[in-house]
Amino acid sequence: MKKTVIAALAAAVSMSLLLSGCDQQQSEEGLNKLKALFNAVKPDNLLLKNLQPGVTTEAQIREQMGEPETERNYTDGSKRLEYPRGPAGTNTYMVDLDASGRFVSVTQVLTAANIAKVRPGMTMDEVRRLLGKPTEVAEYRLKKERVWSWHWLEDGVNQDAMFNAHFDPDGIVVTTSRSESIRGAQR
């Protein structure tokens, strides 16, 4: 992880040197890309630092964590922001906000308890709401099957594995499976 942070910082220095010769709009775009890069490699303890229920605002969360992969708005005015830490990461965080845009909670959803909830008959949307964005999507045209896979810590600490949900052509789970972690996606 330290190598990744060092690489991100080196990229930041390079980016700032490049931006010095750009106009204001290009500078802002470059800065936003730099922030997104840093948030992608930011250690989880920094990503989630100082989030206070009822105090931290949505704007503060977006500043600290970046733009979410997905944003879900509910009828009561609350929201859920999805922050997958992949493809090499083994965590996906769901950040819940109340109707006033204040932080309620953050949940790491790639857990044994959530994975156990994935059952045949569930839709793609139901699985996505439960586990977040898959690490990998594979199409098997001859089998008429799509497989979504999530990189996760099977023992909750250090045993990397892949959880796979197999969908039929209608986007319904037909089975689930486990496979070894993808090479190169190790923590």
N, C-alpha and C positions, 0 to 999 in steps of 0.2 A: 504494500500500500504506500510506503514511503517513497518508492521509486515513482509511483503514479503521481503523487502530490508534487514531487520535485519536477517531473516532466511537465505538469500543469503550470507550475510556477515559471519554468523556463519558457513555456509557450506564452505566458502572460507578459514576460519581459519582451519577448520577440514581438508580440502583438502591440505592446505600447510603443515600441520603436517604429513599427509600421504605421501606427495611427498618428504619429506626430506630424506626418506630411499630408494627412487627409483633411477634408472639410468636416464641419461639425456633424452632419448627418451620418457620414461614413464612420466617424469616430464613435458615435453612439451605437451604431449597428455592431461595430467591432467590439465595443465594450460589452454589449449584451451577449454576443457570442462567447466572449471570454468568461463572463459570469456563468453562462450555461455549462461551459466546459469545466469550470472549477466546481460547480454544484454536482456535476456528474461523477467527479472523483473525490469529492469531499467526504472525509470519514463520517460515519453515522453519528458519532457523538457530537460533531460540529453541526451536522445537518439538523439535528433535533435539539440543539442546545437552547436552554431558557424558554421553551414553549410553556406558557402559563395559561391553564384553563380560565376562560372568562376575561383574560387580559390581552393576550396576543391576538393581533388582528390578522385578517386574511392578507392584507398588503405586507405585513411583517413576515408572514410565513412565506409568501412568494419571493420576497427579497432574500430571505435566508435559504430557502430550499429550491428556488427556481420555479419555473412553470411546470405544473403537473402534467403527467402523461394524459390523464383523463380527469374531467371534472363532471361530477354528477350533481344535479340540482333536484331537490325533493320538494314535494308539494307544501310542506310546512315552512319552506324558505331556507332550510338547512342545506349544507353542501358536503360532499366528500371529494377530496383531492387525492389522486393516486400518484405515488412516487416509486416506481420500480427502480431498483439499484442494479439492474442487469446491464448487459448480458452476463457478465462475470459475477455479479453480486448475487447473494442468496437471500436478500430481503426485499420485500415490497411493503411500503408504508402507506396506509390509508389515514388521511388527516381529516377529521370531522370538524365542521364549523357549525355554529348555531345560526339561527335566522338573522342575527345582527352581524354576522361575519366574524364572530369571535371563536377562538380555538376552544374545542371541547376535549378532544383526545386524539392520540395517534396509536395505530395498531399495526404491528408487523403481522401480515396475513399469511406468509408462507410458513405455516406451522403444521404439525401433524394433525392437530384438531381440525383445522380448516380443510386440509387435504382429505381427511376422512369424510368430510361432508359431500364431496363430489361423488355423485351416484348416477348410474344409468338413468336416462330420461331427462336429465337437466339440459337446458339450452346453453348455447355458447355465451349468451349474455349473462345468464345466472352464474356460470363458472367464472367469467371475467369479473363480475361484481365481487365474487368471493376471493379470488386469488390474484386479480390484477393481470397486467399484460404478460403473456407468456414469453419465455426466453427465446423460444424457437417454435416455428410453425412448419410442419411438413405435410405435403400432399402426396397421397398414394392413390393415383388415378385408377390403377387396375383393381385395387381393393375398394375403391370409392370411399376413401376414408381420409380425414384430415386429423392430424395429431398435434395438439398443443402441448408443449413441454415447459416446465418451470425448473430452474436450477435452485436447489434449496439445501439446507443442512438437515439431513434426515434425522440425526440424533439431537438436533437443536444446538449443537456445539461445533462439530468439526467433520462430520461424515457427509461429504458432498454427494448428492444423487440428483436424478432427474425424476420428476413426477410427470406422467403423461396422461392426458385425457384424449380418448379416441372418439371422434364425432362421425356420424353418418352423413350422407349428402344433405340431409335436412337440418344439420347443425345440432343434432341431439347426441348426448353422450351415450355410447354403446358399451364402453368398458374403460377401465383405467389400468395403468401399469407403472412399473418402476424400472429405471435403467440406470446404468452407470453415468456419472457426470461426464459432460463433454470435455475432451482434452483441451487444455488451454483456458478453460473457464474455472480453473482452481483459484481459490482465494489466496 
